Amino acid sequence: MLTLETRQKMFTFTFERMTVNRLNEDKLKKQILAIARICKRNQQNEWEFKIPSKMRTEVPINNGDLRWRYTFVMRISKPGSRSESALQKQLERITVRLEAAAKKQHWKKIADEALAADGLNGYQVLNGAGEAVGDTAPTFQIEVAKPNRWILGCPLPPLTDEVLTKHFGRLYDREAHIRILYDQLSVAVRTNFRTRHHMLLKGDPGCAKSELFKCFIAWLGNDLFEEVDACTMTKAGLELMLLNHAKQKTLKPILVLEEVEKCNDANVACLIQVMDSRGKIQRVNAHTVRDGDTSYKCEIVLWGTCNNEDTLQKFHDGAIWSRFSTKLDCERPDETLMRKILKREIGDIDGKEEWIDPVITFCYNELQHNPKFKRDFNDPRYARAMLAGGDRLLDGSYFRDTRHTSKSLRIMNTQEKDFDNMKKEDIKVEETPVSSGETNVSSASVS
């Protein structure tokens, strides 16, 4: 609660807004003006509202919050003399109105303070109609607090054994991939992104491609990565996202595009000029022809994942495929590696290690020979899900249920039983009588 001191009739209110993405500056200015105007229109007393000519914008950094923070300070004052009790009541009403107006514009009052009536440099005074006093409207100067990040010229943090254990310890057989990704990104950072090598991880689902990127994001901070799912991405959406960020100079240096080949090839056409030496994003349509070309510098590194490389190679006659200068295969695990993965999963779900052998046997001995399961038998996600069977894996009841719910497994199991029955049938030997002088030959028949 603000309190008044004698002859002290100036007060400040600090407002804050937190967002995941950076907001349009013109929109923010309108919101600030709307807050002041609403309060002034609802206040019949002779209070003056002063709005700032500066608004502070804090770029998100890897501090656990990872949001844009906007703040501005509004000052109000009361000219003339008035009893302190009356001023206090008016001030309380203004405070309530300010908070309501700010909430409507998605802002929040975080501080208030009573000040001495010193200079008002940097503030614009609004009249009773909520308009700026003077010949010109308020001019906002956006003050950006830049983070101290490696992208601003600092080198990448070293890839030490401690980093590998802490951030990549859950991945198996991916050390080579990690080192190559790190080396390629180091070149981009060292050259201020003048030299960029785009990376593609390709392979069947369940090969830890996305997980590998997520480990890098957790290590370096997601304020440096823009993650996009190509499956739900549209052409206009990707273009506008890159154009807006490039225009506002808020581009994140690394664009992670998941499952590139699962979108329409037209949706990624804008990446052709982004990924090559031009390093720009450009949009030409009826509006840009009329109003002027829209083109901005867009020197970013693209990291992508792909399940079907044949499909991606057909995009724009291979233009996207060729721009991924480094393509790394991610393969499914063998039995030894699958045991490590299941052992890690056992620790996560507080299970028993004796569950592992039945799952390995079922996957690599039975499912591997079933054509319907040729893409699933060595999928870590499929094997990990089987551990939910718990102790029922030990007596085989979980696998019986699995066969019962799978048509292909039931058919295969029936065929194996028929074959076993055929092998168990006896071979009957019959004696055929012969005449004298001929050799007695035994003839065999199989019933």
PyMOL commands that set and color helices and strands:
alter all, ss='L'
color gray80, all
select helices_A, chain A and resi 25-41+84-104+150-152+161-168+175-190+209-220+222-224+230-232+235-248+260-262+265-268+271-275+286-291+309-313+315-323+335-349+353-369+371-373+380-389+392-395+397-404+407-424
alter helices_A, ss='H'
color red, helices_A
select strands_A, chain A and resi 10-19+48-52+54-58+68-77+108-115+123-126+141-145+199-202+225-229+254-258+280-283+294-297+301-306+326-329+427-431+442-446
alter strands_A, ss='S'
color yellow, strands_A
deselect
rebuild
show_as cartoon
